């Protein structure tokens, strides 16, 4: 079994942004299923603001810079298949 990658010690690249937390979690799972670890940076911890709108709702997905191209391709293909 492979050792998990320590994303905190690597250069990260943003590959996706959305204001929908569910969509961000789905993209993260899609990437995980393809063997790409990612993190979601939501800007504010959950619970600080009961309703998130505009910039407060921003969800950014980051992956290792070396996997960014592959991750963007996977996300793009997913969006194309969803029409």
SULBEL-V765931 format. One record per residue. RES is the residue in three letters. SS is DSSP state (2 for helix, 1 for strand, 0 for the rest). Layout:
BEGIN
RES_SS, RES_SS
END
This chain:
BEGIN
UNK_0, UNK_0, UNK_0, UNK_0, UNK_0, UNK_0, UNK_2, UNK_2, UNK_2, UNK_0, UNK_0, UNK_1, UNK_1, UNK_1, UNK_1, UNK_1, UNK_1, UNK_1, UNK_0, UNK_0, UNK_2, UNK_2, UNK_2, UNK_2, UNK_2, UNK_2, UNK_2, UNK_2, UNK_2, UNK_2, UNK_2, UNK_2, UNK_2, UNK_0, UNK_0, UNK_0, UNK_0, UNK_1, UNK_1, UNK_1, UNK_1, UNK_0, UNK_0, UNK_0, UNK_0, UNK_0, UNK_0, UNK_0, UNK_0, UNK_0, UNK_0, UNK_0, UNK_0, UNK_2, UNK_2, UNK_2, UNK_2, UNK_0, UNK_1, UNK_1, UNK_1, UNK_1, UNK_1, UNK_1, UNK_2, UNK_2, UNK_2, UNK_2, UNK_2, UNK_2, UNK_2, UNK_2, UNK_2, UNK_2, UNK_2, UNK_2, UNK_2, UNK_2, UNK_2, UNK_2, UNK_2, UNK_2, UNK_0
END
